[in-house]
Amino acid sequence: MISNVPDVIPIFPLPETVLLPSEVLPLHVFEPRYRDMVRDSLDTHRVIGMVLLQPGYERDYYGAPPVRDVGCAGLIARHQELADGRFLIWLLGIERFRIDRELPGAKSYRQVAINHEYVNATAEEQASIQAIRRDLLETIPRFIDPRVLADGEFGERLLKLDDAQFGAVAAQVLNLSGMEKQQMLESSTIVERYLILHEKLQVRRQELPELFPTDPENLN
């Protein structure tokens, strides 16, 4: 994905929320420091870096608790400012980044200098994930409200997604945890990301057997 992510960006650390490239993430922003962050971002580059808080963050939540080194830059694609100053925003995941250093606190929110990290799939890697993608494509509709599937457009939209977009949708539908999504984000190849999705799909099959009835012909 082509982007103009600056080398210094604000970060929005949260304990369970991870943004993936190509994912659309709705957020409710209510803390004063993050309201400031959204306003400043809207006035400049519209970019916010989503990062996952490290365990134990509760002791220093209102300070600067440790975060994971790898995050995802998101573009504020849409926003709504509420009457009391809170924001509803929709972030579009643009690219992965690695924190180089945190800058001194000139703002009420945290800012970091980043190194841009891209995951560009080779033709061989794209070919190797197609079996997993087909399995996901066949299975994902089972987790969706039938009313959404009624007009047939959902399946058609899935077919048109590129591999990064499809992976982001699959992560949402399969309800990956924050740490599972972080593992996807930190994966060095798209193959590793799809293997995580494949493993999660197997877990979901075991958790929800009613969605995956066994064919009687396959029983011993």
BAFI-3210 file (N, C-alpha, C; in Angstrom, 3 decimals, decimal comma, padded with zeros to 6 digits):
// residues 220
n [1|2|3|4|5|6|7|8|9|10|11|12|13|14|15|16|17|18|19|20|21|22|23|24|25|26|27|28|29|30|31|32|33|34|35|36|37|38|39|40|41|42|43|44|45|46|47|48|49|50|51|52|53|54|55|56|57|58|59|60|61|62|63|64|65|66|67|68|69|70|71|72|73|74|75|76|77|78|79|80|81|82|83|84|85|86|87|88|89|90|91|92|93|94|95|96|97|98|99|100|101|102|103|104|105|106|107|108|109|110|111|112|113|114|115|116|117|118|119|120|121|122|123|124|125|126|127|128|129|130|131|132|133|134|135|136|137|138|139|140|141|142|143|144|145|146|147|148|149|150|151|152|153|154|155|156|157|158|159|160|161|162|163|164|165|166|167|168|169|170|171|172|173|174|175|176|177|178|179|180|181|182|183|184|185|186|187|188|189|190|191|192|193|194|195|196|197|198|199|200|201|202|203|204|205|206|207|208|209|210|211|212|213|214|215|216|217|218|219|220]
n.u [000,842|000,655|001,874|002,087|003,403|004,643|007,961|007,900|005,441|002,297|001,389|-001,050|-001,519|-002,931|-004,434|-005,477|-006,044|-005,227|-004,069|-004,144|-002,364|-004,315|-006,667|-009,778|-010,463|-012,682|-012,807|-013,380|-012,658|-011,841|-010,279|-008,680|-005,964|-005,766|-007,788|-006,620|-004,540|-005,936|-007,091|-004,762|-003,662|-005,628|-005,296|-002,903|-001,122|-002,945|-002,383|-002,081|-000,348|-000,955|-000,323|000,531|000,072|002,436|002,352|001,442|001,045|-000,813|000,180|001,297|-000,407|-001,349|000,954|003,826|003,790|005,522|005,528|004,846|007,406|006,729|004,279|001,272|000,692|-002,038|-004,442|-006,601|-009,502|-012,098|-014,066|-015,821|-016,685|-017,942|-020,436|-019,451|-016,737|-015,521|-014,326|-015,323|-013,618|-012,384|-009,931|-007,729|-005,609|-002,287|000,591|003,170|005,264|008,360|009,295|011,726|012,694|011,418|010,111|010,885|008,477|006,728|004,134|000,759|000,250|001,953|004,801|006,644|009,690|009,981|010,843|010,135|008,471|007,924|005,906|006,326|004,951|006,255|005,790|005,852|005,305|002,708|001,388|001,637|-000,089|-002,629|-004,217|-004,877|-006,232|-008,452|-009,707|-010,376|-012,053|-014,205|-015,072|-015,433|-018,010|-019,686|-019,512|-020,829|-023,631|-026,608|-028,300|-026,638|-025,466|-027,462|-027,947|-025,870|-023,695|-021,615|-019,873|-018,948|-017,553|-015,511|-014,033|-012,849|-010,939|-007,515|-004,646|-003,674|-005,810|-007,825|-006,765|-006,870|-009,651|-010,360|-009,068|-010,609|-013,173|-012,688|-012,190|-009,662|-007,423|-005,905|-003,139|-002,769|-003,301|-001,207|000,932|000,496|000,948|003,649|004,806|007,126|006,579|003,916|003,058|003,520|001,621|-000,780|-000,635|-001,035|-003,710|-004,811|-004,301|-005,873|-008,381|-008,695|-008,871|-011,258|-013,032|-013,073|-014,083|-016,646|-018,442|-020,999|-021,175|-019,739|-020,638|-020,012|-019,505|-021,480|-020,539|-017,858|-017,353|-015,954]
n.v [-001,192|002,172|004,982|007,967|008,091|009,848|010,287|010,737|010,091|010,248|008,037|005,608|003,872|000,788|-001,854|-004,256|-003,874|-004,137|-002,995|-003,992|-003,898|-002,672|-003,097|-001,876|000,028|000,872|003,384|004,704|007,687|009,135|009,998|012,976|013,515|011,976|012,981|015,412|014,413|013,366|015,707|017,186|015,443|015,439|018,010|017,862|015,333|013,256|010,762|008,065|006,056|002,807|000,909|-001,904|-002,283|-003,391|-006,228|-005,505|-002,838|-001,442|-000,267|002,115|003,454|006,051|007,336|006,609|003,748|000,652|-000,375|-002,571|-003,008|-003,044|-001,662|-000,448|001,925|004,075|005,623|008,326|007,799|008,521|010,583|011,677|014,298|014,576|016,313|016,780|016,771|014,325|011,780|009,844|007,687|006,275|004,174|003,430|000,846|001,310|000,826|-001,268|-000,472|000,058|001,058|003,463|005,351|007,059|010,328|013,336|014,622|016,845|017,110|016,368|013,761|010,731|010,612|009,138|008,335|006,545|003,491|002,512|-000,408|-002,773|-005,419|-007,182|-009,380|-012,113|-013,589|-016,345|-016,691|-015,634|-017,518|-019,749|-019,388|-019,677|-021,986|-021,948|-019,537|-020,184|-022,076|-020,478|-018,679|-020,288|-020,935|-018,668|-017,378|-018,894|-017,825|-015,471|-013,281|-014,518|-012,707|-010,787|-012,166|-012,601|-011,200|-011,965|-010,359|-010,142|-012,361|-011,925|-009,545|-010,391|-012,000|-010,122|-008,879|-008,065|-010,044|-009,030|-007,423|-009,363|-011,051|-009,335|-008,998|-011,653|-012,036|-010,410|-011,605|-014,165|-013,511|-012,938|-012,683|-009,844|-010,382|-012,437|-011,083|-009,287|-011,009|-011,682|-009,165|-008,793|-010,752|-011,800|-012,468|-012,840|-015,407|-016,451|-014,954|-015,931|-018,578|-018,290|-017,481|-019,816|-021,657|-020,512|-020,824|-023,601|-023,909|-022,511|-024,160|-026,351|-025,183|-024,426|-026,628|-026,930|-025,334|-026,673|-029,329|-032,809|-034,781|-037,611|-039,703|-039,607|-040,602|-043,086]
n.w [000,000|-000,922|000,802|002,817|005,325|008,024|009,529|012,212|014,495|016,329|019,013|019,955|022,550|023,489|025,457|024,298|021,684|018,341|015,260|011,881|008,750|006,068|007,423|008,711|011,467|013,965|016,471|019,735|021,083|024,041|026,219|027,434|026,554|024,258|022,743|022,132|020,571|018,330|017,277|016,594|014,718|012,736|011,836|010,557|009,313|009,545|010,604|012,868|015,160|016,059|018,893|020,934|024,387|026,820|029,091|032,483|032,308|033,773|036,093|035,357|033,635|033,012|032,556|030,880|029,968|029,048|025,607|022,791|020,345|017,671|015,615|013,968|011,513|011,142|009,030|009,516|008,271|008,440|010,562|013,517|015,508|018,696|020,668|023,237|022,924|022,603|020,287|017,473|015,480|012,418|011,568|008,935|008,333|007,374|007,181|008,567|011,341|013,129|016,317|016,749|018,600|021,490|021,702|023,555|025,937|024,602|023,967|025,094|024,607|023,521|021,369|018,697|016,969|013,975|012,215|008,982|007,993|005,630|004,309|001,662|-000,507|-002,314|-005,595|-005,354|-002,622|-002,537|-004,090|-002,461|-000,323|-001,217|-000,923|001,799|001,814|000,189|001,817|004,008|002,690|002,035|004,569|006,247|005,801|007,453|009,955|009,818|010,125|008,788|007,515|006,507|004,475|002,704|000,263|-001,311|-001,887|-000,063|-000,263|-002,865|-002,533|-000,851|-002,607|-004,213|-002,699|-001,970|-000,880|001,577|002,481|002,628|004,593|006,814|007,136|007,665|010,112|011,754|011,546|012,534|015,086|016,360|019,116|020,802|021,123|019,272|016,891|017,061|016,715|014,055|012,919|013,484|011,993|009,524|006,917|004,501|004,377|006,950|008,321|007,257|008,081|010,810|010,768|009,708|011,797|013,795|012,654|012,813|015,577|016,050|014,719|016,417|018,704|017,949|017,073|016,085|013,872|012,062|011,042|011,023|008,176|007,738|006,126|006,469|008,929|011,058]
ca.u [000,000|001,434|001,483|002,970|003,516|005,833|008,950|007,509|003,980|001,760|000,962|-002,260|-001,292|-004,090|-004,045|-005,942|-006,419|-004,140|-004,469|-003,383|-002,402|-005,534|-007,835|-010,493|-010,681|-013,419|-012,336|-014,013|-011,556|-012,470|-009,320|-008,270|-004,700|-005,961|-008,559|-005,595|-003,832|-006,782|-007,190|-003,489|-003,500|-006,538|-004,760|-001,622|-000,977|-004,070|-001,825|-001,930|000,269|-001,552|000,669|-000,016|000,720|003,035|001,742|001,844|000,855|-001,757|000,896|001,710|-001,223|-001,463|002,289|004,360|004,124|006,167|004,690|005,548|008,217|006,126|002,900|000,739|000,237|-003,384|-004,917|-007,970|-010,272|-013,381|-014,148|-016,972|-016,464|-019,188|-020,666|-018,647|-015,314|-015,059|-014,271|-015,435|-012,744|-012,200|-008,547|-007,363|-004,227|-001,480|001,857|003,822|006,451|009,081|009,674|013,162|012,880|010,326|010,554|010,524|007,053|006,279|002,688|000,079|000,287|003,299|005,229|007,819|010,336|009,764|011,402|009,061|008,708|006,925|005,894|005,990|004,907|006,732|004,806|005,872|004,589|001,287|000,866|001,649|-001,162|-003,946|-005,017|-005,422|-007,224|-009,677|-010,344|-010,986|-013,136|-015,335|-015,489|-015,782|-019,459|-020,389|-019,458|-021,486|-025,087|-027,210|-028,914|-025,582|-025,145|-028,670|-027,917|-024,761|-022,620|-020,490|-018,935|-018,337|-016,576|-014,353|-013,252|-012,147|-009,924|-006,168|-004,314|-003,566|-007,164|-008,549|-006,238|-007,383|-011,060|-010,401|-008,677|-011,758|-014,271|-012,289|-012,095|-008,327|-007,110|-004,910|-001,817|-002,739|-003,154|000,147|001,794|000,341|001,602|005,098|005,283|007,989|006,057|002,468|002,841|003,404|000,339|-001,864|-000,549|-001,702|-005,147|-005,163|-004,323|-007,049|-009,559|-008,822|-009,358|-012,662|-013,794|-013,239|-014,905|-018,008|-018,721|-022,313|-021,003|-018,966|-021,125|-019,214|-020,192|-021,604|-019,761|-016,466|-017,224|-015,507]
ca.v [000,000|003,397|005,867|009,068|008,070|010,611|009,568|010,950|009,974|010,008|006,655|005,371|002,540|000,151|-003,171|-005,422|-003,458|-004,155|-002,661|-004,654|-003,215|-002,850|-003,252|-000,674|-000,120|001,964|003,681|005,770|008,404|009,945|010,605|014,302|013,520|011,380|013,961|016,324|013,688|013,299|017,056|017,525|014,591|015,925|019,284|017,651|014,186|012,338|009,435|007,671|004,749|001,929|000,018|-002,736|-002,128|-004,579|-006,627|-004,693|-001,424|-000,793|000,482|003,430|003,682|007,474|007,834|006,097|002,332|000,029|-000,860|-003,406|-002,218|-003,042|-001,197|-000,208|003,293|004,126|006,902|008,660|007,836|009,154|010,939|012,444|014,916|014,663|017,619|016,917|016,747|012,984|011,491|008,532|007,700|005,023|004,126|002,478|000,418|001,644|000,096|-001,652|000,305|-000,316|002,255|003,711|005,991|007,935|011,705|014,010|014,920|018,204|017,039|015,630|012,364|010,253|010,622|008,298|008,257|005,160|002,905|001,943|-001,818|-003,261|-006,849|-007,334|-010,810|-012,562|-014,386|-017,691|-016,627|-015,453|-018,802|-020,755|-019,168|-019,737|-023,075|-021,447|-018,506|-020,847|-022,676|-019,367|-018,125|-021,204|-021,088|-017,399|-017,089|-019,608|-016,987|-014,209|-013,242|-014,882|-011,547|-010,110|-012,990|-012,847|-010,645|-012,543|-009,412|-010,313|-013,295|-011,286|-008,555|-011,137|-012,464|-008,993|-008,357|-008,599|-010,962|-008,294|-007,043|-010,582|-011,496|-008,450|-009,346|-012,973|-011,863|-009,860|-012,577|-015,270|-012,962|-013,109|-011,876|-008,807|-010,970|-013,170|-010,090|-008,759|-011,999|-011,479|-007,908|-008,925|-011,785|-011,230|-012,798|-013,047|-016,830|-016,602|-014,374|-016,841|-019,767|-017,935|-017,544|-021,230|-022,262|-019,989|-021,452|-024,948|-023,735|-022,115|-025,355|-027,177|-024,441|-024,264|-027,794|-026,815|-024,678|-027,566|-030,703|-033,831|-035,552|-038,994|-040,614|-039,569|-041,197|-044,483]
ca.w [000,000|-000,991|001,892|003,179|006,778|008,432|010,340|013,604|014,582|017,669|019,235|020,750|023,156|024,089|025,975|023,536|020,330|017,363|013,893|010,837|007,452|005,264|008,286|009,150|012,910|014,610|017,825|020,513|021,740|025,075|027,141|026,946|025,809|022,940|021,975|021,594|019,518|017,140|016,701|015,953|013,541|011,704|011,324|009,876|008,416|009,777|010,897|014,265|015,294|017,062|019,502|022,009|025,683|027,403|030,365|033,629|031,983|034,695|037,128|034,853|032,446|032,683|032,264|029,614|030,159|027,893|024,512|021,822|019,416|016,340|015,575|012,624|011,283|010,589|008,504|009,927|007,033|008,744|011,981|013,987|016,818|019,437|021,290|024,455|022,603|022,263|018,856|016,854|014,311|011,699|011,095|007,894|008,512|006,199|007,121|009,808|011,693|014,334|017,060|016,877|019,911|021,902|021,784|024,810|026,025|024,303|023,802|026,157|024,185|023,222|019,972|018,477|015,657|013,533|011,005|008,171|007,682|004,684|004,015|000,250|-000,816|-003,614|-006,337|-004,777|-001,346|-002,835|-004,564|-001,391|000,652|-001,858|-000,358|003,062|001,491|-000,282|002,998|004,748|001,880|002,159|005,962|006,890|005,823|008,531|011,152|009,508|010,234|007,496|006,869|005,756|003,315|001,915|-001,095|-002,056|-002,165|000,855|-000,875|-004,030|-002,051|-000,363|-003,749|-004,822|-001,789|-002,125|000,210|002,832|002,887|002,997|005,878|007,864|007,347|008,302|011,513|012,467|011,585|013,402|016,439|016,923|020,290|020,548|020,969|018,004|015,826|017,173|016,079|012,615|012,556|013,586|011,075|008,489|005,588|004,430|004,638|008,404|008,722|006,878|008,921|012,065|010,483|009,552|013,131|014,497|012,060|013,374|016,948|015,984|014,323|017,611|019,660|017,440|016,218|015,453|012,578|011,199|011,231|010,357|007,158|008,229|005,304|006,904|010,250|011,055]
c.u [000,883|000,948|002,493|003,043|004,775|006,752|008,716|005,988|003,548|001,377|-000,224|-002,111|-002,562|-003,729|-004,436|-006,188|-005,200|-004,731|-003,555|-003,397|-003,638|-006,790|-008,464|-010,900|-011,454|-012,954|-013,150|-012,913|-012,151|-011,480|-008,830|-006,984|-004,876|-006,936|-007,599|-004,876|-004,651|-006,885|-005,915|-003,284|-004,397|-006,023|-003,480|-001,705|-002,079|-003,611|-001,683|-001,319|-000,392|-000,483|000,022|000,778|001,293|002,311|002,307|001,661|000,000|-001,053|001,231|000,878|-001,261|-000,100|002,734|004,772|004,749|005,152|005,511|006,287|007,561|004,659|002,464|000,246|-001,125|-003,734|-006,340|-008,787|-011,600|-013,390|-015,434|-016,634|-017,814|-019,262|-019,792|-017,146|-014,744|-015,069|-014,654|-014,576|-012,688|-010,796|-008,405|-005,893|-003,417|-000,237|002,344|005,007|007,102|009,531|011,192|013,471|011,644|010,875|010,146|009,095|006,664|004,761|002,081|000,067|001,719|003,566|006,510|008,379|010,296|010,646|010,256|009,415|007,568|007,037|005,400|006,084|005,458|005,632|004,722|005,114|003,090|000,654|000,719|000,525|-002,547|-004,818|-005,652|-006,497|-008,528|-010,438|-011,055|-012,189|-014,396|-015,927|-016,016|-017,289|-020,221|-020,435|-020,263|-022,995|-025,694|-027,850|-027,899|-025,292|-026,288|-028,567|-026,753|-023,582|-021,410|-019,436|-018,228|-017,287|-015,325|-013,445|-012,395|-011,027|-008,548|-005,813|-004,208|-004,943|-007,952|-008,079|-006,758|-008,840|-011,172|-010,043|-009,834|-012,859|-013,950|-012,059|-010,743|-008,142|-006,102|-003,531|-001,695|-002,590|-001,760|001,144|001,698|001,105|003,111|005,666|006,047|007,500|004,546|002,129|002,662|002,066|-000,805|-001,813|-001,190|-003,214|-005,614|-005,263|-005,551|-008,327|-009,770|-009,350|-010,849|-013,544|-014,064|-014,162|-016,374|-018,369|-020,066|-022,232|-020,310|-019,415|-020,289|-020,061|-020,263|-020,766|-018,302|-016,248|-016,778|-016,531]
c.v [001,250|004,354|006,981|009,166|008,833|009,791|009,751|010,956|009,867|008,544|006,607|003,979|002,028|-001,286|-004,360|-005,110|-003,372|-003,864|-003,392|-003,809|-003,639|-003,043|-001,889|-000,892|001,078|002,144|004,814|006,429|009,372|010,579|011,939|014,291|012,942|012,192|014,972|015,683|013,659|014,670|017,437|016,704|015,053|017,216|019,092|016,462|013,151|010,919|009,241|006,272|003,954|000,975|-000,708|-002,514|-003,462|-004,950|-005,817|-003,214|-000,686|000,083|001,904|003,829|005,146|008,134|007,370|004,643|001,735|-000,487|-001,798|-002,514|-002,068|-002,624|-001,011|001,229|003,265|005,529|007,145|008,847|008,556|009,506|011,702|012,999|015,106|015,986|017,838|016,814|015,376|012,800|010,043|008,598|006,306|005,073|003,060|002,122|000,618|000,778|-000,249|-000,731|-000,301|000,968|002,340|004,328|006,828|009,331|012,319|014,537|016,362|018,266|016,290|014,134|012,004|010,289|009,804|008,534|006,796|004,791|002,232|000,507|-002,337|-004,780|-006,998|-008,804|-011,078|-013,366|-015,804|-017,722|-016,472|-016,766|-019,794|-020,576|-019,380|-020,866|-022,646|-020,408|-019,142|-021,479|-021,601|-018,803|-018,984|-021,183|-019,809|-017,127|-017,791|-018,785|-015,687|-014,349|-013,548|-013,701|-010,762|-010,852|-013,089|-012,351|-011,164|-011,631|-009,609|-011,228|-012,688|-010,267|-009,253|-011,556|-011,347|-008,431|-008,906|-009,402|-010,257|-007,914|-008,263|-011,090|-010,660|-008,759|-010,685|-012,879|-011,319|-010,909|-013,734|-014,827|-013,258|-012,201|-010,801|-009,385|-011,760|-012,204|-009,460|-009,722|-011,906|-010,241|-008,049|-009,987|-011,155|-011,513|-012,967|-014,506|-017,067|-016,054|-015,327|-018,142|-019,514|-017,994|-018,997|-021,930|-021,801|-020,618|-022,850|-024,890|-023,405|-023,297|-026,244|-026,501|-024,407|-025,426|-027,701|-026,122|-025,575|-029,010|-031,674|-034,604|-037,022|-039,976|-040,663|-040,179|-042,655|-045,362]
c.w [000,000|000,090|002,047|004,697|007,173|009,325|011,834|013,662|016,036|017,804|020,188|021,354|023,822|024,480|025,103|022,066|019,431|015,992|012,920|009,564|006,658|006,102|008,566|010,603|013,451|016,053|018,437|021,335|022,761|026,048|026,579|026,123|024,412|022,092|021,342|020,415|018,227|016,483|015,964|014,688|012,398|011,072|010,516|008,925|008,540|010,117|012,403|014,289|016,406|017,572|020,674|023,285|026,157|028,698|031,529|033,424|033,021|035,725|036,675|033,641|032,040|032,498|030,892|029,786|028,908|026,874|023,636|020,827|018,056|016,446|014,140|012,536|010,620|010,140|008,997|008,652|007,213|010,217|012,255|015,357|017,492|020,194|022,521|024,199|022,341|020,747|018,576|015,594|013,701|011,092|010,018|008,066|007,243|006,119|008,518|010,059|012,925|015,025|017,161|018,240|020,206|022,119|023,119|024,768|025,827|024,170|024,988|025,862|023,781|021,707|019,837|017,077|015,240|012,348|010,266|007,797|006,811|004,544|002,581|-000,133|-002,206|-004,297|-005,767|-003,458|-001,578|-003,287|-003,414|-000,388|000,068|-001,312|000,959|002,786|001,018|000,875|003,812|003,999|001,981|003,558|006,585|006,888|006,929|009,819|010,990|009,668|008,860|006,773|006,056|004,455|002,317|000,479|-001,937|-002,289|-001,266|000,252|-002,078|-003,609|-001,531|-001,516|-004,337|-003,945|-002,138|-000,874|001,560|003,359|003,365|004,352|007,033|008,176|008,071|009,778|012,343|012,629|012,524|014,843|017,081|018,128|019,903|020,323|019,677|016,827|015,863|016,532|014,561|012,166|012,538|012,647|009,919|007,076|005,649|004,671|006,136|008,894|008,416|007,671|010,279|011,884|010,363|010,911|013,910|013,947|012,623|014,813|016,944|015,570|015,534|018,622|019,247|016,521|015,515|014,093|011,568|011,394|010,416|009,352|007,621|007,417|005,738|008,290|010,123|011,758]
res [m|i|s|n|v|p|d|v|i|p|i|f|p|l|p|e|t|v|l|l|p|s|e|v|l|p|l|h|v|f|e|p|r|y|r|d|m|v|r|d|s|l|d|t|h|r|v|i|g|m|v|l|l|q|p|g|y|e|r|d|y|y|g|a|p|p|v|r|d|v|g|c|a|g|l|i|a|r|h|q|e|l|a|d|g|r|f|l|i|w|l|l|g|i|e|r|f|r|i|d|r|e|l|p|g|a|k|s|y|r|q|v|a|i|n|h|e|y|v|n|a|t|a|e|e|q|a|s|i|q|a|i|r|r|d|l|l|e|t|i|p|r|f|i|d|p|r|v|l|a|d|g|e|f|g|e|r|l|l|k|l|d|d|a|q|f|g|a|v|a|a|q|v|l|n|l|s|g|m|e|k|q|q|m|l|e|s|s|t|i|v|e|r|y|l|i|l|h|e|k|l|q|v|r|r|q|e|l|p|e|l|f|p|t|d|p|e|n|l|n]
***
